[in-house]
């Protein structure tokens, strides 16, 4: 083999490794598969809404214990659930479903691999993986495609008031979600978002286990705490691939947790392909739901 041929072979091999590396990066931070994610959202009085994928039901998990069946849910692999009053969005691997009556009736509104949703009153936002970000201002009656930076369509988390976590960083919108720009100073592979207290400061978590604070009023970005696992969810308690923080002995120690939701004064944590646990203080956990 000539030197040029060897060089071409090496270049092709390196290019192949880069392509497979990018695919692995995207898929590693957006796992798919039945039962991996739990589609949960806060409910009134400290209860929890659960879109139970296996039973295709919307269930209400009670803070005092037990659960109630509310309605049927559409087929699919569930990724996320968002609720505001009677308005609901259910993200699945094939479609986005919307309900205006607390889940009693669902309708498919968009096709795509939806991975993140958020709702605030009539305002709804849904992210479709490797596709786009979709906005509704009328409780899901009509949808428009938002403008995002080119190629930045791997959506991990969305929160109201205009923030989106993506594999390329943190996006911010100041016009109700119609156009989005990158927040400078925030790294790539952002996977989780929440607000600090009742203010407007945003906390972002990444797949490396780092957290970042962003104040949109001043534009200031500061580095927060680091954790041993990739961060998957933020809502007071931090959910990672290596358990929850604050950490302590118990059923979630060292276990991958895909989502934490705070409902009034009760925390709920969903283990990957496992049950849901409940805590009053974010430290001591007990079983809340076993599907």
Secondary structure as UniProt FT lines:
FT   HELIX           3..28
FT   TURN            34..35
FT   STRAND          39..42
FT   HELIX           44..46
FT   STRAND          48..52
FT   TURN            53..56
FT   STRAND          57..61
FT   TURN            63..64
FT   STRAND          67..72
FT   STRAND          78..84
FT   TURN            85..86
FT   STRAND          87..92
FT   STRAND          95..99
FT   TURN            102..103
FT   STRAND          107..111
FT   STRAND          114..120
FT   TURN            121..122
FT   STRAND          123..128
FT   TURN            129..131
FT   STRAND          132..136
FT   TURN            139..140
FT   STRAND          144..145
FT   TURN            150..151
FT   STRAND          155..159
FT   TURN            160..162
FT   STRAND          163..166
FT   TURN            167..168
FT   STRAND          169..172
FT   STRAND          181..182
FT   TURN            184..185
FT   STRAND          190..195
FT   TURN            197..198
FT   STRAND          202..206
FT   TURN            207..208
FT   STRAND          210..215
FT   TURN            216..219
FT   STRAND          220..226
FT   STRAND          231..234
FT   STRAND          238..240
FT   TURN            241..242
FT   STRAND          243..245
FT   TURN            251..254
FT   STRAND          257..263
FT   TURN            264..265
FT   STRAND          266..271
FT   TURN            272..273
FT   STRAND          276..279
FT   STRAND          286..289
//
